[in-house]
């Protein structure tokens, strides 16, 4: 049960963003830039970063939501599961493995991102902008994970909910729009 009154039809971060729309807008705008804006990383790769950070923070809502989004964007389900559970054998590039490790280390503490790790990433072809954006995505999703869990937001258990949410994120991104979450309710 959430610690504050939230729209029961908007679980997870959706209800929290709806609760305080003035703070939600800049959060949504930053997320849109990082996960859907121009980048040398695909949208699916950026969703993988959100997935591994949320998984590392044990935030079930965000892990499920961004795993589903990564799956939809990548067109398969193996990669997201492997980056969460068996990253060394995940079907991603060496460059992406370093970015995911930077994300994991950021999730634990920004101080865990070492110059040695950054140098290894650069040697694998990672750019400064990709390092920057990975650290920022990891920090942002650590904030989201704490926001969702810190207010005890509702976490659906039905995988179909996350599939519907992933479809919204793929087609509409992260910016607000009228009736944005109408598709989350299966009775609509």
C-alpha positions in Angstrom: 0.0 0.0 0.0 1.5 3.3 -1.0 2.5 5.7 1.8 0.7 8.6 0.0 -2.6 8.7 -1.8 -2.0 7.7 -5.5 -4.3 6.9 -8.4 -4.9 3.2 -8.0 -5.0 2.8 -11.8 -1.5 4.2 -12.1 1.0 1.8 -10.4 4.7 2.3 -10.0 6.3 5.5 -11.1 3.2 6.4 -13.3 1.2 7.2 -10.2 4.0 9.1 -8.6 4.5 11.2 -11.7 0.8 11.9 -11.9 0.7 12.9 -8.2 3.2 15.8 -8.6 3.1 16.8 -12.2 5.2 19.9 -11.8 8.2 17.8 -10.7 7.3 15.1 -13.1 7.8 17.2 -16.2 11.5 17.9 -15.9 12.1 14.3 -14.9 10.2 13.1 -18.0 12.1 15.5 -20.2 15.5 14.3 -19.0 14.4 10.7 -19.4 13.2 11.4 -22.9 16.5 13.0 -23.9 18.6 10.2 -22.4 16.5 7.2 -23.5 14.9 8.4 -26.7 17.0 11.3 -27.8 19.9 11.4 -30.3 22.6 8.9 -29.3 25.2 6.5 -30.7 23.5 3.9 -28.4 20.2 2.3 -29.6 17.1 2.9 -27.6 17.2 -0.8 -26.7 20.8 -0.5 -25.4 19.8 2.5 -23.2 16.8 0.5 -21.8 19.3 -2.3 -20.9 21.2 0.3 -18.8 18.0 1.2 -17.0 17.2 -2.5 -16.6 20.5 -3.5 -15.0 20.5 -0.5 -12.6 16.9 -1.2 -11.5 17.7 -4.9 -11.1 20.8 -4.0 -9.0 18.6 -1.8 -6.8 16.0 -4.6 -6.5 13.2 -2.3 -7.7 10.8 -4.7 -9.2 8.5 -2.2 -10.9 11.4 -0.5 -12.8 13.2 -3.8 -13.5 10.0 -5.3 -15.0 9.1 -2.1 -16.9 12.5 -1.6 -18.5 13.1 -5.2 -19.2 9.8 -5.2 -21.1 10.8 -2.0 -22.9 14.2 -3.4 -23.8 12.6 -6.6 -25.1 10.2 -4.7 -27.3 12.9 -2.5 -28.7 15.4 -5.3 -29.2 12.7 -7.6 -30.6 13.7 -10.5 -28.4 13.8 -11.5 -24.7 17.2 -13.2 -24.2 19.4 -10.1 -24.0 17.7 -8.3 -21.1 17.6 -11.5 -19.1 21.3 -12.2 -19.7 22.5 -8.7 -18.9 20.7 -9.0 -15.6 21.7 -12.6 -14.7 24.7 -13.6 -16.7 26.3 -10.3 -18.1 29.6 -11.9 -19.1 27.7 -14.1 -21.6 25.1 -11.6 -22.7 24.7 -11.2 -26.5 25.9 -7.6 -26.5 29.1 -6.0 -27.8 32.2 -5.7 -25.7 31.6 -2.0 -25.7 28.1 -2.5 -24.3 29.5 -4.9 -21.6 31.7 -2.1 -20.4 28.9 0.4 -20.4 26.7 -2.0 -18.4 29.5 -2.4 -15.9 29.9 1.3 -15.6 26.1 1.5 -15.0 26.3 -1.3 -12.3 29.2 0.5 -10.6 27.3 3.8 -10.7 24.3 2.1 -9.2 26.4 1.0 -6.2 28.2 4.3 -5.8 29.5 6.9 -8.2 32.9 6.4 -6.6 33.0 2.8 -7.9 33.4 4.1 -11.4 37.2 4.0 -11.6 39.7 5.5 -14.1 40.8 1.9 -14.8 37.2 0.9 -15.8 36.8 4.0 -17.9 40.1 3.4 -19.6 39.1 -0.2 -20.4 35.8 1.1 -21.8 37.6 3.6 -24.0 39.9 0.9 -25.3 36.8 -1.0 -26.3 35.6 2.0 -28.3 33.3 3.7 -25.8 33.1 7.5 -26.3 33.1 10.1 -23.7 29.5 11.0 -24.4 28.5 7.3 -24.0 30.3 7.2 -20.7 28.6 10.5 -19.6 25.1 9.3 -20.7 25.6 5.9 -19.1 26.5 7.4 -15.7 23.6 9.8 -16.0 21.1 7.1 -16.9 22.4 5.0 -14.0 22.1 7.8 -11.6 18.7 8.8 -12.8 17.4 5.3 -12.5 18.8 4.9 -9.1 16.7 8.0 -8.2 13.6 6.4 -9.8 14.2 3.2 -8.0 14.3 4.9 -4.7 11.3 7.1 -5.6 9.2 4.1 -6.5 10.2 1.9 -3.5 10.6 4.8 -1.0 6.9 5.7 -1.4 5.8 2.0 -1.6 4.3 2.4 -5.0 2.1 -0.4 -6.2 4.0 -3.1 -8.2 1.8 -5.1 -10.6 2.7 -8.8 -10.8 1.0 -9.5 -14.2 3.6 -9.5 -17.0 0.9 -8.3 -19.4 0.8 -4.9 -17.6 4.5 -4.4 -18.3 4.1 -5.5 -21.9 1.4 -2.8 -22.3 3.6 -0.2 -20.6 6.5 -1.2 -22.9 4.3 -0.6 -25.9 3.5 2.9 -24.6 7.2 3.7 -24.0 8.2 2.4 -27.4 5.5 4.4 -29.3 5.2 7.5 -27.2 8.5 7.8 -25.2 8.6 9.4 -21.8 6.9 12.8 -22.4 3.4 13.4 -21.0 0.4 13.3 -23.3 -3.4 13.2 -22.9 -4.7 9.7 -21.9 -1.1 8.5 -21.9 -1.8 5.5 -19.7 -5.3 4.5 -20.9 -3.8 1.4 -22.4 -2.5 0.2 -19.0 -6.0 -0.6 -17.9 -6.9 -3.9 -19.7 -10.7 -3.1 -19.3 -10.4 0.0 -21.5 
